[in-house]
Amino acid sequence: PFVNMSSDAEQEFFSDGITEEILNSLASEKSLKVAGRTSSFAFKGQNDDLRRIGDALGVAHILEGSVRKVGAQVRITAQLIQADNGFHLWSETYDRELTDVFAIQDEIANEILKQLRSQLLDDEDLMVVEAKRTNPVVYDLYLRAKQRIYTRDSAEITKAISELDKAIRLDPEYAPALAQRGVATMLMSEFNYGDLADDEANRRGKRFVDRALSLDENLAEGLAALGLYYSNQPGGSELAIEPLTKALSINPNLIDASNWLFSALQGVRDFKGSLEVIVDVTERDPLYRPAFANAIMQFNAYGMPEKAEALLQRIEAFDASNPDLYTARAVNFMFSGRSGEGLQQMELNRELDEMSGVEENVLSIGLSNTMQFERVIEEGSPFAKPYALYQVGQVDEAIELAHAQASSGYPGNLFNL
């Protein structure tokens, strides 16, 4: 991400906005492999070795830059660097009068893309994906909120909701903020990262998604959010695939849409397709947290434990504080028959923070595999309780609870959304 060199911290949105536009535009070029937004932004503000970054992201070149605002003038620098040796292939400085910030973002992104085209793509055409227009304050709130949502942390998503509400009050017709507000609401269901009843979270979230798509029917974020909504409905996976696929055709850099497409393909039992999607996600955006545990599960389930272990070690090397490492290690242990060690990892995870619905599922598997069914009933996921009740002889209660869950449309989702 381009560095904000201005004394005014409020200009952060401008440098992040340029980064966002360039990423989206580059990702639409099929002949380029572009590291995803989450992984790229993981290195924001870090003075890390470029070779290490290149290894982490699996890329050969790194684009970096800075933005400095003085009065009504802004200076933007950009440079393209070869990751393996630090050699500068190209650099440029742009001085502009700061009037319409979005117009400047488009212009600078276009200039940079022209240079990348000549350096990397043998003069192929690249088109700038223009940002949706709003005022700078709203755009800043939207960017901050979107970054918080990517963390899949309950407290961060709650802050994102507050920021998006403020953005929407300032600009009720800013469709990207409405779409992200819908996503945040659905992610705060009790089966994901919050405590809203599942039906209520989806109902509230859908209202924001519908408003976003009524303003822009081709908004990639809105289509992705619609796919998430369908994925959360009983039997809705098939309906989810079309909007998610369309969202990715508009913006291939929309990593959430890829992760939700993986889940939808699982729902329609297209296991080959879902595996291809999750492999692509981990290659393009290896530090994207929601898909990390999903990929570990899939690699183990398809008899590729060495691939699961390699991904785990890659994340450990570059994101050692990632709490999902506990879940990933637990899954690796459980698939290799070491359920006790897997359960220990989940116990450590629980000591750190309140567990998400997905983490509760993995904890319940560990407890069940070690025959601790009473603990499953007391502490485990609702998804696991009918089985645990059956195992301790409470057959009628088990059947009643299973019927109640089926009637309510409880998805029992084992994947991170």
N, C-alpha and C positions, 0 to 999 in steps of 0.2 A: 504493500500500500504506500502511496505517495505520502511523504512526511510533511506535516504542517510546520513550517519554519516561522510562522507569524507569531508575534507576541500575543495576538488575540486567539485564545483557544477556541472561540466560537467558529473560526474558519476551518475547523476540523472536517465539517460536513463537506466543504468544497474539495479538499484533497481526497476524502473518501469517495465523493461522488465521481471524480475523475477516474479513480481506480475502478469503481463499479462499472462505469460505462465501457472502459477499455476491456475489462474482463468479459462483459457480456458480448461485446462486438467480436472479440477474438474467438470466443467459444462458438460463435455461429459459423466459423470457418472450419469445415470438416477436415481439411488437411493438416490442421494444427491440433496437437494435444495441449490443452490449456489447463493448468492446475485450477481447481475449484476455488470459490470465494472463501469458504471457511478455512481451508488450508493456507491460502495466500494471506488472509488476515491474521492467522495465528502468529505470523512473524512481524506484525505491526509493532513499531517502537523498539524492536530488538536489533542490536548491532551484531548480527550473527554472521558467521563465516558463510560466504556465498556457496562454496562447494557443499557445505553441510545442508544448506537450504535446497540446493539442487538435488542432492541425494534424497532428502525428505520428501520432496514433491515429485521426484522422478522426471525432472525437466532439464533441458540442455542450456536454456537461456533464461535470464532474469531481467525483467524490466523494473527499474526503480526510478524514483524521482522525488521532487520536493516542491512545495508551494509556499511562497512568501508574499504576504500582502502588506503594503505600506500605503496608507491613505487610500486613494482611489486606484492605485496601481497594483497589479499582481504579476509576480515573476514565477514562471513554472519551468522547472528543469526536468529533463527525462534522459535516461541512458539505458542502453541495451548491453547486457554483459554476458559473456560466455561463462557458464557456471563452473566448468571444470578448471579453468585457469585464471579467471578474473579479468580476462581481456575485454576491453571496451570496444564493441563493434560500432557504436554510434551514440552520440549525445547531442542535445540541442537545448537552447534556452528560449523561452517565449515570454515576451513582455506585452501585457495587455492592460487596457483600462477596464476596471471592474465595474461593469454596468449590469448586463444581464448574465448572471453567473451560469445559467444553464446553456446559454448560447456559447459562452467561453468554453465550458466543459465539452460541448459538441465539437467546437472548432479544434481545440487542443487534442482531443481524442482522435479526430480525423487526421490531423497532422502526424501524430504518432503512428497511427495505423498505416499511413502511407510509407513511413520509414520502415516499419516492420515488414510491410509487403515487399519492399525492395530488398531487405536484408535476408528475409527468411523464406519468402514464398514465390520468388521468381516473378514478381510483378503481377500476381493474381489480385483480383479486386477484393477489397474488404469494405463492408459498409458499417458505418457507425450506427449502433442501436441507440436512438435518442431517448434520454430520460423523460419521464412524464413531468410536465411543468407544474410547479406550485411555488410558494414563496420559500425562501431559504430556511426559515425557522421550521416550517413543516417538513421540509426535506431532511433536515438535520434530525428531527425527532424520529422520522421514519427510518433513517439509516441506523440510528442508535437502537431502536426497538428491534429491527430485523436481526442485528447482531446478537442481541440478548436472546431472541427466540432460538437462534442456532445452538445456544448452549444446552437447551433442554433442561434447564435448571428451574425449579418452581419459583424461587424468589426472583430470578432474572426475568422469567416470563411475566410475572406479576408487575414488575417495573415496566416491561415493554407495553403491557396493556395500558398503564397510566400514560406513557408517552404517546401511544397511538391515539388514546382518547383526546389528549390535548391537541394532537395534530389534526384530528377529525373536526374538533370544535373550530379550529382556525381555518380549515379548508374542508368542508363537508363533502366536496366532490373530488377529493384526491383519492382515486381508485386504489393505488398501491397500498396506501395506509389502511383502507377499508379491508382489502384482501388479507393483509397481515393481521389485522384485528380479528378477523374470522379464524385464521389459523391459530392464533394465540388462545382464543376462547376454546376451541376444540381440543387443543393440547392440554388444557387445564381440567380435563375430565378426570374422574377418580381412577380410571383404568390407565391413565397416562401419567401426567405430572402434577395434577392438582386434586381438588376435592369436590368439584362440581359433579352432580349426577350425570352419567354418560349422555342420556337423552337430552337433558337440559343444556349441556355444553354444546352438543351438536346443533340443537335448535337455535340457540343464541348465535353460534358461529355462522350458521347458514344465512342468517339475516344480513350480516356484514358482507358475506360472499356474494349474495344476490345483489346487494347495492353496488358492489364493485363491478360486477359483470354487466349491470344495467348501464353503467357509465362507459364501460369499455369491454365489449364482448370478446375481444382478442387479447385481453390482459393475461399474460402468462401466469402471474402470481394468482390471479383470480381463478383461472382454470385449474391450477394446481390445488388451490384450496377447495374447489368443488370436488376434485378427485379425492382429497382427504375426507371430505364429508361423506361421500359415497362409500369409501373404504370402511368407515365407522358404522355403516348400516348393516343389519343382518342380510347376507346375500348380496351386498352392494358392490362387491369387488369387480364384477363384470362391468357395471356402470362406471366405475372409477377409471377404467383403463383408457377410454376415449379422451376425456378431458386432460388426463395426465400426459398422454402421448402428444396431444395437441400443444400443451404447455411447453413441452420439451422441444417441439419442432419450432416454436417461436423463440424460446430462450434455452438452449442446451445447457447453459451454465446454472440452471435452477436445480440445485442439488437436492432440495427437499422433494421436488417432483419425482426425481429418479428414485429416491428412497421409498416414497409412497407407491410408485409404480411397482417396485419390487414386492411390496406387501400385497398389492392388488393381484399381481400375477400368482403369488402364493395362494391367494384366496380362490382363484379359478383353477388351481392345480397345474399351472404351467410352470413346472419346477425348473425346466431347462431355461426358459425365458427369464425367470426370476434370478437364477444363478448368474446368467450373463449380465443382468442389470447390476447386481450387487458387486460383481467383479469389476465392472466398469466404474462404479462409484468409488471403490477403494483405490483404484488406479488413478482416477482423476482428482479425487479429493480425499486423500488418505487420512487427514486429520478431522474429517467431518464426523462428529461424535455419534449422532443417532444411528448411522449405518455400521459402526464399528462392531458392536456386539452382534448385530444381525449377520454380518459377514462371518464372524467367528463361528456362529451357530451353523451357518450354511456349509462352510468349508468342512466342519466336523461331520455334519450329517451326510455329506457326499463323499466321505472317506478321503478327505484331503487334510489330515491333521497337520502335516508339515506346512501347508499354506496358511492355516490358522495360526500356527506358532510363529511363522515369519511375519505375519501382519501384527501380531501382538508385540513382538520384539521391535518392530518398526515404530509402533506407537510409543512403547516404553522409552525408546531412544530420543524421541523428539517431543513427547508430551507426557512426561513422567507423572505429572499431577492429575492426569485424566482419571476421574473416579470410575469410568467404565472399565478400567483395567482389571478391577476386582471381578466384575461380572464376566469379563472375557476369560480370565484365568479360571474362574469357577466352571465355565462351560467347557473349557479344554480339559480340566480335571474330570468332570462328570462323564464326558464322552469317552475318556480313556479308562473308565471304571474306578476312578479315585474320587468317589462321591464325598467322602469325609473331608478331603482336602479342598474340594470345591465348596462344600458348605462353610468351611473356615473362611474362605475368601468372602463369601456373602455376609458372614457375621461381621467381618471387618468393615465391609461396605456399609452395613447398617449402623455401625458405631459412628461413621462419619456424618451421615445425613439421613433424612427421611427417605425411605425407598420409593421409587416409582413403581407403577403397576407391573412393568416388565421385570424389574429387579425382584419384586415379590414373587413373581412366577418362578424365577430361577432359584430363589431361596426355597420355595415350596418343593421344587424338584429335588434339591439336595436333602431336605428333611424327609421327603417320601422315600428316597433311595436309601436312606439310613434308618428307615422304619420308625421315624419319629412322628407318627400320625397325629398324636394329641397336640403336638406343637403346630402342625399344619392347620389344625382346626382353630387354634388360638391365635396364631401369628401369620399364617400363610395367606396366599392369594385366594380370593373367592373362587377362582377357576379350579383350584386344587381341592377345595373343601369337600365336594361330594365324594370324591375318591377316598379321601382320608376318613370321612364318616363311615363309608362302606367297610373300610379295612378294620375299623374298631368295632364293627358289629352293629352300628346304628343305621341299618339298611333303609328303614322307612324315611328317616330324616335325609339320608343321602339322595334317595329317589325324589323326595319332595323338593329339595334344594336344586337338584339337577333340572327338574321340570320348570321351576321358577326362573332359573337362569335362561333356559331355552326360550321360555315364553317372553321374557323381557328383551330378548335379542342380544344378551351379553356375548360379546365377540370372543372373549378368552384369548386376546391377541398376545402372542409371544414375542412380537417384534417391536422395536423402537420406532415410533412415528415421529 
